[in-house]
């Protein structure tokens, strides 16, 4: 059975542009963070650590407007006070343009391969700068479900921060770098 193919000219479809750009205003990000902080107070959580990368960007974007489209990032929301956004080299300037109401820290190991990595604090120091400390209860918003742990101590080992924590009755080490 032979198939006949006929080539035909056609015009491009009309594409309508929206009448206005839809933007989330800074006050909405503030409202979202305050709602999270209210839940944190109810549950006695000192900090919430939110991980993001190009494939898992919704949680950070929802709370700060920052879309980690190029590399990993971490947002630390404190129960009281301003949040901290840790980004790599690619996200450093971009964070100034979009991240709403967050202190910015450079963590170069979040950067793409072959990017400079010599001007960063150790991950444990980054978390201490963001406010995490011994005795804190920390919520973790990861890829698929929230959880929490209590911090016993933070120390740096081989370039990664080990947080000795208590999770549901068992002492364990949580490597926050890998979240």
C-alpha positions in Angstrom: 0.0 0.0 0.0 1.5 3.3 -1.1 1.1 6.4 1.0 0.7 9.7 -0.8 2.3 12.7 0.8 1.4 16.2 -0.3 3.4 19.2 0.7 1.4 22.3 1.3 2.2 25.8 2.4 0.6 27.2 5.5 0.8 30.4 7.5 2.2 30.6 11.1 -0.5 30.5 13.8 -1.4 33.7 15.6 -0.1 33.8 19.1 -1.8 36.2 21.4 0.3 37.9 24.0 -1.1 38.3 27.5 -2.4 41.7 28.3 -0.2 42.0 31.4 2.7 40.2 33.1 1.7 38.2 36.1 4.2 38.7 39.0 4.2 37.8 42.6 4.7 40.9 44.6 7.2 41.1 47.5 4.4 41.4 50.0 3.2 37.9 49.0 6.5 36.3 49.7 6.6 38.0 53.0 3.1 36.7 53.8 4.2 33.2 52.9 7.2 33.3 55.1 5.2 34.7 58.0 2.7 31.9 57.6 5.6 29.4 57.7 7.1 31.2 60.8 3.7 31.0 62.5 3.7 27.2 62.0 7.3 27.1 63.2 6.2 28.8 66.4 3.3 26.4 66.9 5.6 23.4 66.5 8.6 25.0 68.4 10.8 24.8 65.3 13.8 27.2 65.4 14.8 27.1 61.7 13.5 25.5 58.4 16.1 24.5 55.8 14.7 24.4 52.3 16.8 22.6 49.6 16.5 23.5 45.9 18.2 22.6 42.6 17.1 22.9 38.9 14.8 19.9 39.1 13.4 20.7 42.6 12.9 24.4 42.7 9.3 25.0 43.8 9.8 25.3 47.6 12.6 27.9 47.5 10.8 29.8 44.7 7.5 29.8 46.7 9.1 31.3 49.8 11.6 33.7 48.2 11.1 34.2 44.5 14.6 32.6 43.9 14.5 29.9 41.2 17.7 27.8 41.5 17.7 27.2 37.8 21.5 26.8 37.4 22.7 25.1 40.5 21.8 24.0 44.0 20.7 26.5 46.7 19.5 26.4 50.3 17.1 28.8 52.1 17.2 28.9 55.9 14.1 30.4 57.3 14.4 31.4 61.0 11.5 31.5 63.3 12.3 35.2 64.0 14.4 37.4 61.7 15.4 37.4 58.1 16.0 34.2 56.1 19.4 33.3 54.6 19.8 32.2 51.0 23.0 30.2 50.2 23.8 30.1 46.5 26.7 29.3 44.2 28.6 31.4 41.8 26.0 31.4 39.0 23.2 32.4 41.5 25.1 35.2 43.2 24.1 38.1 41.0 20.8 36.5 40.1 19.8 36.3 43.8 20.0 40.1 44.1 17.4 40.5 41.3 14.8 38.0 42.5 15.3 36.8 46.1 12.9 38.8 48.3 13.9 39.7 51.8 16.8 37.2 52.3 20.4 37.6 53.4 22.6 36.1 50.7 25.6 33.9 51.4 28.0 32.5 48.8 28.6 28.7 49.0 30.7 27.9 46.0 30.4 24.0 46.2 26.9 24.6 45.0 28.4 25.9 41.8 28.8 24.0 38.5 31.9 21.9 37.9 35.0 23.9 36.9 33.7 27.0 38.6 35.9 28.7 41.3 35.4 27.1 44.8 38.1 28.7 46.9 36.1 31.6 48.4 33.5 29.8 50.6 33.1 29.1 54.2 32.8 25.4 55.3 29.2 24.2 55.1 29.0 24.0 58.9 30.1 27.7 59.2 27.5 28.6 56.6 24.7 27.0 58.7 26.1 28.7 61.9 26.0 32.0 60.1 22.4 31.3 59.1 21.6 30.9 62.8 21.6 27.1 63.3 23.2 26.1 66.7 23.3 23.3 69.2 20.0 22.5 70.7 17.9 23.9 67.7 15.0 22.1 66.3 15.3 22.3 62.6 12.6 21.5 60.0 13.8 20.1 56.7 11.8 20.7 53.5 13.4 18.3 51.1 12.4 16.9 47.8 9.2 15.0 48.7 8.3 15.5 52.4 9.0 17.7 55.3 10.7 16.4 58.4 12.5 17.7 61.5 15.5 17.0 63.7 17.1 18.5 66.8 20.7 19.7 66.4 23.2 18.4 68.9 26.3 19.9 67.3 27.6 21.1 63.9 31.1 20.3 62.8 32.9 20.2 59.5 34.5 17.1 58.1 36.0 16.7 54.7 34.3 19.7 53.3 30.8 18.7 54.4 28.9 19.7 57.5 27.9 16.9 59.7 25.0 17.7 62.0 24.6 15.3 64.9 20.9 15.2 65.3 18.1 13.4 67.0 15.4 12.0 64.7 12.5 10.1 66.3 14.4 8.3 69.0 17.7 7.5 67.3 20.9 9.5 67.2 22.2 9.8 63.7 24.4 11.9 61.5 22.7 13.9 58.8 24.8 15.1 56.0 23.1 18.3 55.1 25.1 18.8 52.0 23.2 15.9 50.4 19.8 16.7 52.0 
